[in-house]
Amino acid sequence: MERRGGPPEGETEGWELLKRRRLLVFFALPFTGVLLIFAFVSFLNRTDSRKRSENLVRGQLDVTAHILGINISRLLTEGRSPGDILGIFAPQEDIYFMAILDEAKNVLAWNSRFEGYLPLSLAAAKPGESGIIDSPAGNIFYAFEAVQAGNGRAYLLYLGHSLSSLDEMLARSGRNSLLFFGLLVLVGALFFHEISLLQARYMAKAREAEAERLEKERFREISAFTSGVAHEIKNPLNSLSLLFDLLMNSVPSAMKSDVGAGKDQVRTIAGIVDRFSSAVKPIRPVPEPLLLEEVVGQARESLLREFPGAASRVEIVVGSGVRMRGDGGLLAQALLNLLKNALEASDGSSIRVEGRAMRKTIEILVRDDGPGIPAADLGRVFEPFYSTKERGLGIGLYLARKIVEAHGGRIEARSREGRGTDFHILFPGGLT
C-alpha cells in the first residue's frame, strides 16, 4: 500500500530521533545564545558600573582632599603640629586612613583604621597622584594632595577611601545576576521539558492518527474486496439452496437426510459470508438512554439461546440503576461476542461479568478463568481475521472493539497466562 505521509515504513524510531534533534536545534541553541548574551551583557554592565563608581569615588576623594588640604594649610600656618591636625580631622566614615608627609616624603603624622597599619608606596607619593591599592580591608582608592604652609614649606596629604561599599554593591549585583541567570536556566529547562512532553504527546497522537489512517485504508480495501467476494459467492449459494429445495422434493426418502445436510452447509457458508460482510461495514450507533443491567441481560439471553448449558457458568454482577447512552442492540452484540470468546476459551470454568458507574464513566469487566492468552498474541486479539482457534474467524473481538469505539469507549485485554483473561471496557458520559 502506498504511504502518503510520515516516516518511511520501518524507520519510525529514526524519524522520532530526527524530530527530537530538530526540537533541540529549534529551542536549545537559541536559548543557549540568549544565556550567553545575558552573561556577556551582565559582565559589561558590572564592568561599566565599576568604572563609573570608581570615577565617582575618585572625584569625591579629590574634592575631599582639596578641602582638607586648604584647612590643613591654614592650621600649619597657625603653627599647629601635624599630629594635632590629624586629631582634629579624624578619619571619617568613608576615609580609611590619613597621613601628612614632608617634602622628603617622611611621614609626620598618620591615623588609620587598619589598627597600626598604613599602606603607603613612597614611589607613588606625588602631588595629584591617585590609584587603587589592595589592602587587608580590600581595595582602597588613594590620593595625594599638595599642601603649602604659610612659611613656604611644602607638605603632602595622603588620603585613602575604602571601596568596600562598591565591592559589596558589585558582589550583590553579581549574585543577583547569577540568581537571575539560574532562574532563567530553570525556566528554560522547565519550558523545554514541557515542550518535549508536548512533542512526545503530539508524536504519539500522530502515530495513532497515522495507524488509524492506515487501518482505515486497509479495511476500506478489505471492505471493497469482501463485498465483491460476498456478492460473487452468495449468488451461486442462492442457486445452490434452490437446487437443494428441488432435490428435497424429488429424491428418495433415503437421500433426504443427505440433501438436508447439504442445505445446512450452504446456510453455514452464507452465514460466514454475512459475518465477514458485517465486520467490515461502518458502525453507526443510534444512541438512546439505557440501563446497563438490561444490556448485559440481553447479551446473556442471546448467549444461552446459542449455548443453553452455559447458564451455570455465567455470573452477572451489575449495579442496579446504572444508566448510560448507547445503541442497545450493538452493545449487547459486543458483550455477546466477548462472552462467547470467554466461553470457548475457558473450557468449562466460570465467567464473570461486572458492571458499575464511576463518576461519569461506565466500567464493564468480562473475566474468565481459562488458560489465558500468550503475551505474543495479546496485542493482536482485536485484529480482524486473527484467531488462535482452530475454527475461529477472528471477527468477534474485532467487531466488539469497533462497537465500543463507535460509542466513544475503549477496550483492552489483560491476561494472566494460565490464570484467565479480563476484557476491560470503559464508556464515557455515564448518567447517574
Order of alpha helices (4+ residues) and beta strands (2+ residues): alpha-alpha-alpha-beta-beta-beta-beta-beta-alpha-alpha-beta-alpha-beta-beta-alpha-beta-beta-alpha-alpha-beta-beta
